Amino acid sequence: MAFTLPTDIENRPVGVVGAGTLGRRIALMFATRGGEVRMHDPSKRAAEDALAFVEENLAQVAAGIDGGTPGRVTVADELEEALSGAWLVVEAVPERLDLKRELFGRLDRIAGPDTILASNSSSYASSRFIDQVAHPERVLNMHFYMPPGQNAIDIMSDGRTDPGVIEFLERTLPRYGVYPFEARKESTGFIFNRIWAAIKRESLAVVAEGVSTPKEVDRMWQINMGTAAGPFREMDLVGLDVVLDIEEHYAAERPEVPWGPRELLRRYVDAGHLGMKTGQGFYDDYAKPEQ
């Protein structure tokens, strides 16, 4: 089924559902061209923290984008408010398939007829959560990494996405400082995440087997690759619970995936050491979160 692409997008908001680590960064990027972004999250604290993050970083990030100018980010208490008039809605909720199925059914019922519905899921193909969607031609994966530092993103059809939607996003998204690459076949982990998953998994295996330590692996990585952080610091930033969820999903599809890396992650998660967001993960030098 064909989809009518949105028009006048400069004067229409973008909705972001979920104000966690990535949701707030997605909102930041879409606020760099003077427009409006509306964030919605059931947690008032998460929404307030996200708004503070955007306000702190927006001017600097917009200044680094060709034609960029700071826009306006607001918090919408109700989902309907976040979606009203939006040309694009990006879902950034936890990696739970049941949650995404229910949410995309609601988004499809509430959003305007020309609103594109995108999922930031890091491990689930959008084809798996469109059961309650009447208009799958406007749904797709749009997976962000960690903007504004990592600005390549994956886009992937749900199997029924109108090709015009993907072409439209390929033209439009670079205006906001993010650069889409299409996964041309359905792929768990899309493109870069599949490669990164192998790096994370082997790093975890080296530590799980007692060959090295997180800090030593990271330091070797920094020296050899010239990066500011290594795999373990990056996993702390994402959240070890999220990393474990992703690994469990890969393992469910690929029985050959080794169990040692997941066991190591599970020990940290069970202890409540989830990384930066809890003040301790593989590293313990983060500011403790306020209670």
N, C-alpha and C positions, 0 to 999 in steps of 0.2 A: 504494500500500500504506500502511495506517495505521501510525503509530508510537506506542508507549507512552511517554508523556512521563516524564521523571525525577521522582522524589519525594524528600522529605527532603533537599533540596539543601543546607540549612544545615549538615548533618553529613557532607557528601560533598565530596571535593576537586575542584578544577579542574586539569586538566592543560594545560600550555603546552609545545609542542614547538618549540624554537628560542629561544635566549636572546640574540638580537641587540638592536639598538636598539629595535625595537618589541616583541619577545617579552618583554623584561624589564618594559616599561611595561604590557603587558597583564597580566602576573603581578601587578604592583603593584596595579592596579585591582581584581582579583578577590580580593586579600588584605585589602580594606578593611572587611570585615564579620565579622571574627573567624574565618574559615574557613581551610582549608589549600589552598595552591597548590603543585603540583609541577612544576618546570621540568626539561626534558630537552634536552640539546644534546651532540652528539658532541665539541665542543670544551670541555675542562675549564676552560680559561682564560675562555672566554665565559660559562660557567655561573657561575664564581666572581665575575666582574665583575658579572653580572646580580644575583646574590644581594646583593652589596655595595650596588648601586644601590637595590634594594628596601629593604634595611635602613636605608639613609640617609634615604629619603623616606617610608616607610610611615606613621609616626606623624602627620606633618603632613598627608598626603593624606587619611588616614582621618578626621582631625579635621574636615575640610571637607565630609564626606558625612553627610547626615542618617542617624543611627543607626549611623554608622561606628565601627569599633573595629579596631585592628591585629590581623591574623591571623598565620598562619605560612607562610613560603615555604621550601621545601626543594628540593634538587637531586636528581633521580633519575638514577642512572647508566644504568639500562636503561629502554627505552620501556615495557615491561610494568609496571614499577613506577610510572611517571608516570600510566598509564591506570587502574591498579587502583582500582575503586570510584568513578571520576570521573563526575560528572553531565554535564560539558562538557569537551571537549578542543579547544584552539585551536591550529592549525598556523600557525607564523610562520617558515618556512624560506625560503631564497632563492628568487627568482622563476625557477624552472626547472620547466617543465611535466613533464619526465620524472621529476624528483624528487618532485613533488607526486603524480603518478599512483601511483608506487611506495609512497609514504608513506600515502596514503589507503587503498590496498588493505590495508596492514598495520594501520592504525588500525581499519578495519572488522572485521578478523579478531580483533583483540586486545580491543577495548573491549567493555564490557558491553552488553547488548541495549537498554538505555534511555539510553545515552550519546549526547549530541548531538555531532556532529563538524563543526567550523567551520574555515574557512580565512581567514587574514588576507591572502590574496593581494591585492596592490594593482592588478593588471591582468588576471588570469585569472578568467573565470567558472568556478564550481565544476563546471559541466556538462562542462568540458573535461578534468577529471582524476578522473572516477568510473568509468573503464573497468574497474577491478579491484574495485569496491565492490559488494557484494551487497545492501546496504541504503541506497540513495540517498535514501530518505525521511527520513533523519536528517542529511543533509549539506547544508551551505549556506555561502555567503560571509558572513563577519562581519569587515568591514574597518575597522580602527582607523586613526586619523590619528596624533596625537602626544600621547596622554594623559600626565600628568594636566592638561595645558594645553588640549588640543583633544579634547573628549570626545564629540563627535558621531561615530557610526559608521554604516556602511552594512551592511544585511543584504539578501541576495539569494538566491532559490531556485536550486537546481541544475536546475530544470525538473521535478523529481519530489519535491521536499521536501514533507513533510506540512505543510499550512497551520497545523496546531496548533503546530508547532515555532516558526514565525515569531511567532505570537500569544503563545506562552509567553515567548519572548525579549523581545518588546516590553514585556511586563509585568515581567519579572524583571531585565533589565539595568540599568534606572535605579537599582535598589538599590545597585549598585556604582559609581554616579557616572558611568555612560556611557549615552548616549541614542541608541537605534537609529532609523534611517530606512530604510524599505523601498524598494529599487529595484523597481518593479512590473513591469518588463520586463528581460530580460537586457541588460546594458549594460556594455561594456568601459570600466572606469574608474568604474563605478557612478554616483553622483550628483555629489558635491562634487569628486571627483578629475577628472572630465571638465572641470569649470569651471576647476579649478586647473591642469590640464594646458595649457589655452589660455593662461593667464597666464604659466606657466613658459616655454612655447614662444616666446611673443612677446618676453619679457624676454631670452631667449637670442638671438633673432633680432636684436634691437636692438644687442646687443654683438657678435655675429658679423659684422654689417654695418659695424661701426666707428662706429655712431651715438653710443654711450655706453659706459660702463664698468660693471662689476658694482656697485661701491660707489656710483656716482652714481645708478644705477637704484634701488638699495635705499634710498638717502637720500631720493629723491623719493617713493618708496612710503611710507616712514615718515612723512614730513611730510603727505602727502595722505590717507593711510589711517589714521594714528594708531596704527600697530602698532609693536611692539618690534623687529621684523626684517622685512627685505624678501625678495623671491623668491630671491636668490642666497644669502643667509645660510641660508634655509630649505632650499635644495637641498644646501648643505654639511652641514647637520645630518642629512638623510636619507642622504646618501652619493651621490656623483656617478655611481658605477657603477650604483647602483639606479635613479637618475633616467634614465640612458642606457638601461638594460634596458627600462624602462617606455616610453620614447619609441620604441625599436625595435619594441616590441609594437604600439603605436598605428600606427606607420608600415606595419607588415605588413598591418594591416587597412584602413588608409586611405592609399592611394598619394598622395593630394594633400598629405599632411603634408610641410612643407618640410624639406630635408636640412640646411640651415645650422645650426640648433640642435644637431642630433646631431653634426655635425662638430666644433663647439666643445666639446661634452661629451667627445667621443672624445679630443681632444687632452689634456685634463686626466686622463682615465682612463688613457690610454697612458703618461702621465708618472708615474702612481702617486699623483696628487694627487686623492684621493677625498673630501676634505672633512674634517670634524672627526675622523673615526676614524683618519686618517693624519697629522693635524696640519697639513694644508694642502689647500686646494681653491681656490675663488674668493677666499677669505681665507686669510691665513697667520698668524693670531694665536691659534691653538689650541695647547694643551699638546701636546707631542710624545708619541705613545704609547710606552710602555715596550716594549723589544725582548725 
